[in-house]
């Protein structure tokens, strides 16, 4: 099939490369000429394990193309995906749909023959209806169907998630779209992946409901971690004890400094706004948003208590991205923790394997280092914010010798308390 992907951000680029790997002919469109030129020359604008090789192999095979001009690609397409950004709108938390609607306007002018237009971007309930109205107003004669097909990709594992998903959700209102969507995802039938066909509005809500539930699950175990600290229990054992219950499951039960990233913060906020506007508030999610915001701010206090006052001290920070295996800094806990440490009088030196380029633009007055041991050098406390693999087996004896004071605050519980304390560290973690 001929597929056009409008937008070469995280979702558009990963989805486009994976569809090409399925055997479809895919053209990815972006207004940013420098980005398209970079992609054509083999450069990848985001860090995602395996993506560079996937893009290169499909470009070489003649299945994956990049362009700034959508005209020819849309006219040839059986399916056109809208995969542009939907950031939180300033002031009210609603999803900003200006890029989505602009894409719909552009697509309308270019349609030639029956085309399925698919929203891959995360959009509030009813957005598909608006897209249909926009296109119908511009092109009353056009033959098209608007479909919702939300993505459920985890940054750092996106290719695996696309090719071996738990399910594919497809929201349709026009039965002509069903065979097109079925053919697009036919390669997944070999793995017996469930293809869930629903109404379009239901599909749009499934995406928000899924992310809100996972965010709530993270927030739940974080509150249990606080309770564990208060009563002398171990949150990791609590998580295992409840996670083995198949009704609960063990995923997203890792206590930490709070969720961040490109999806959970904006999607929970957008769901709260949608529900409020609909007169059906979602109180659990409202609370989840507030608890998570408060938690990220409170983590600096944990460091201060462990290090016994931060004024004039140097704090080393390991990990700045919101999770490992990505360079994404959006709503990362570090963006709250680092300024809070600085406000308490600490000097901060930090390292992240992939996030330094973004971090330099978002964090002020931070001394960025080249590796974990440089971060430890001269530090009065060392804080692990992101659980990159290379932080899991540090030479703690070497770290201790490099530090001014052997204080380790492990906000991801990647070390065993007894092991760290046996090496002479003052050690704090989450819920243990």
N, C-alpha and C positions, 0 to 999 in steps of 0.2 A: 504494500500500500504506500501511497504518497502521504507523508505526514509533515505538517509545518508546526513548529514550536515558536510561539511569540514570547520572547524573553529568554535570555541565557544566564539567568541567575542560578541559584542552587538547584531548584526544582526543574527548571527548563533544561539545563545542561545535562543533568543526570538522566532525566526522563528521555531526552532526545537521543543521547548516546545509547541508552538501553534499548529503546525502540529500534534503533539502527542495528544493534547487535542481534535483535530478534529477526532481522532480515528486511525490515521496512526501509524505504528511502526517506530520509529525514533532513529537512532544512531548518536550522535554528536561526531566528531573526532577532536582531537587537539594534536599537538606534545608535548605540555607542560604537562608532567606527573603529576606535582604537582597540576595543574589546574584541570585535570581530576579526580585526587584523591579527591580533595576538592568538586567537583561536585557530585561525587559518595557518599560522606559522608553528602551531604545535604547543603554544603556551596555554596554561589552564589558570583562570583567574581566581579559583578557590582551591583550598586543600581538601581533597577527599580521596582516601586510599583506593587505588586501582583506577581512578577516573582518567588520568592522563593516558594510560595504556589503552583503555577502552575507546577513548576518543580517537587516538592515533590509529588503531587497527581498523576502525570503521571509516575513517577518512580515507585511509589507504585502499580499503575495499570498495570505495565509491558509493557508500550508502549514507554518509553523513556530510552535510554541507553547512556553511555559515554565510550569512548575508545581512546587509543593512536594508535591502529593498525587498519588501514582502510580496510585491505584485505577482511575479511569476510563480513563486512558491505557493501562494494562496490559490491562485487560479488552477494549479495542477492538483491541489490537495484533495484527498478523500476526507481527511480529518485535520482540523486546525485547532491546536491547543493554545489556550491563553494561560501563560505561566509567568505573569508579571508580579511585582511586589504588591502586597496589601498591608503596609505598615499601620500601626496605630495612629489615628488622626490626633494631631495636637489638640489638647484641651478637653476632649470628651471621651477618648478611648475607643470610639468606633473605628472599624477598619476603613482605611482610606482606599476608596475604589476608583480613584481618578485614572490610574493606569489601566485598570480592567476596562473601564468604559471607553477610554481612548483607543485601546486595542480593538474593541468591538466596532467602533466607528471606522477604523481603518480597514478591518476585515470586510465590513459591509460593502465598501466601495469596490472590492476586488473579487467578490464571489463570482464563480463561473460554473454553473451546474450544481447539482445537489452536493452539499458539503455539511459535514457534522462539525459543529463548533463546540469545543470541550473546555470547560473551566477546570484547570488544574490548580490554579491559585486557590488559597483558602479564603472563602468569601462568605458573608452572612447569608442567612436564609432569605431567599427571594431575589438574589442577585441574578440568577439564571433568567428569571422573568424579565428583569430590567435589560439584560443583554439582548434578549429576544425582541423587546420593544424597540431598542435602539436600532437594531439591524432592520427590523420590519419597517420602521419609519423612513429609513434611508433607501431601502430597496424592497418596496412592496412586492416586486416580481420575483425576488430571490427564492431559490429552493434550498432550505437549510433546516437543521435541527440543532437545538442547543442542549448540551448534556453537561451534567456535573460528574466529575471523576476525581475526587479528592486524593491527594497523595498522603502516604503514611511512612515517609522516609526518615530514618534516624541519621543525623549527620554522623559520619564516621563509619556507617554501615549501610549507606544508601544503595549501593549497587546490589548487594545481597538482598536488601529489602524489596527492591524493585523486581528482581528476578525470582525471588522465592517469598512472595508476600503471604501473610496470613489470609488475606482476602483482597479482592478488588471490588470497590463500590462504584456502581454506575447508576446515576439518576437520570431517567429519561421521561419525556412527555410525548414523544413522537416515536412510534414503533419503527420508523424507517432507520432510526439510529442504532437499533439493537444489533442487526447483522454487522454493521461497521465496527461497533465496539467489540463484538465477539471475535471478529477477525483480527483486530488490533492485538488482542490479548490471547490469541489462539496458542502461541508457544507455551503459555502457562498451563494449558490443559494437561500436558504431560505430567506435571506435578500435582494434578487434581486440585489446583487452587480454586476455592469457591469464588465465583463471580456473582456478586450480590446486586441484582437489578432492583431498583426502588424508584419512587417518584423523585423528581429533581430536588424539591425542598427537603425531603427526608435525607437525601444524600448530602446536601449542604450541612444539615444539622449533625449528621453522623460524625463528620470531621471534628466539629467543635466539641461534641459530646465526648469523643474519644480522648482528645487532648486535655479537656477539663478533668476527666476522670483520672488520667495518669498524673496530672499536676496535683490533684487532690490526694492521690495515693502517696506521692512524695511528701507532701505537706503533713499527712497523717503520721508517717514514720518519723519525720523530723520532730513532731510534737511528742511522740512516744520516746524519742531519744532524750528530750528534755526531762521527761518524767523518769526515765531510767537513771539519769544523773542524780535526780532528786531522791530516789528511793534505793539506789545501789544495785540496779539491774544492768544487763548488757543488751543494748538494742540490736546487736547483730544476732544474738541468740533469739531474741524476741521475733525479729524479722524471719529467721529460719523457721521458728516454731509456728508462725502463722502462715508463712509462705508455702509450706508443704501442704496446707489445706488447698485442694484443687479449686475451691470456690474463690479463693483469694489470689493464689499464685505468687511466686517469689520475685517477679520482675518489678522494678521501680520501688523497691523497699530498701534502698541503700540510703541511710541517713547521711546528711551533709549540710552544706551551707545554704541550701535553697536552690530552686530550679532557675534556669535562665534560658538563653538561646533565642532562636528566631521564631519559635512557635508558641510555646506554653505561655509566656507573659502576654503577648498580644492576643492570642486566641481566647484565653480565659477572660481577659478584659472585654474583648468584643462580644463574647457570649453573655457576659453580665449586662452589657449595654443593650444587646438585642432583646434579652429576656425582660429587662426593665421597660423598654419601649413597648413590648408586647403585653405588658401588665401581668407577667408571670415570672417574678423574680427568682433567681437561683441562689438561694442564701448560702448553700454550702460552697459554691464557687466564689461568691463575694468574700466569704471568710478565708478561703484558700488564698486569694489574691493578697489580702491584707496580712495574713500570717507569714506568707512568703516574703513580702516586702520587708516586714519587720525583722524577719530572721536574718536576711542578708546584712542588714545594718548592725544586728547584734553580734555578729561574728568577730568584729574588731574588739568588742568588749571582752570576749573570751580570751583573745590574745593578750590584752592588757592585764587581765587578772592573772594569767599564767606567768607573764613576764614581770609582773609587779611594777606597774607604771611604765609608760613608753616615752615619756618626755626626754628628748635628747638621745634616745636609743635608736639603733639601726635594726630594722626588721627585714629579713629576707623572705621573699614570696616566690614559691614554686608553683607555676601554673596560673595563667590569666584567662584563657578561653573558657567558655561556659561548660565545656566537656572535653575529654581527650579526642584525638584524631580529627580535629577540625581547627580552622583558623578563625572561627566565628566568635566574635566578642560581644554580640548583641545580648544585652541584659545579663551579662556574666556577673556572678557574685563578686568577682574581683573589682568591678566598677563601683560597688558600694564599699567593699572592705578596704581597699587601698586608700581612698580619700579619708575614710574614717580613722585609719591608723595615722595618717598624716595630721589629721585634726587633733589627735591626741599628742602630737609632738614628735612622732617617729619619722625618721628618714627611711625610705623604702627603696630596696634594690630587688630586682625581679628578673625571672627568666621564664620563657615559655617556648617550647620547641617550634611552634608554628604561628603563634599569635602576636609576635613582637611588632610586626608592621602595623597591624591594627591598633595594638596597645599604645604605640608611640603617639597616635593621633587622639587617643581617648583619655589617657592618664597623664597628668602633669607632674613634673618634678620627681620622676622616678628614674633611678639609675639602673638602666637595663644591662644585664650581664649576658655572657656567652654560654654559660652552662651552670648546672646546679651548685657546683663547688665554688664558683666565683660568687654566687649568691650567698653561700654560707660564710664566706670570708669576712670576718669582722662583724658578723651579725650578733645581736643580743637575743634574737629569737628567730626561728625559722618556721614559716607557715606553709603548709601544703593546701592549696586551694583547688587545683585540678589534678586528677589522678592519672597523669600520663604514665605509661609503662616505665619510662626511664627513671621515674621517681620512686619506684616500688622496691628497688634493691640498691639504695645508696650505700656507700661505704660509710657507715655511721661513725666508726672510729676516726676516719679522716675528717668527716663533717665536724665532729666534736673538737678536734684540734684546730680547725679553721675558725671556729666561732669564738666570739668574746665570752658568751655564756651558753651552756648546753641546754637550750630551751627549744622544744619541738612541739608545735601545735598542728595536729594532723586532722584537718577538717574533712577528710575522706576515709578515715579509718583503714588506711592501707598497711599500717604496721601493727604488730602485736604489742600491747602496752608493756608486758613483762620483759620482752626482748629489748625494747628501747630503754626502759628504766635500768635494766641490768648493765647497760653501757654508760650509765652515769648521766642520762638526760632527765631533765624535768619535762614530763610529757603530758599533753592533754589531747583528747580526741572527742568524738561526738557520741554521747549516749553510752559511754563505757566507764 
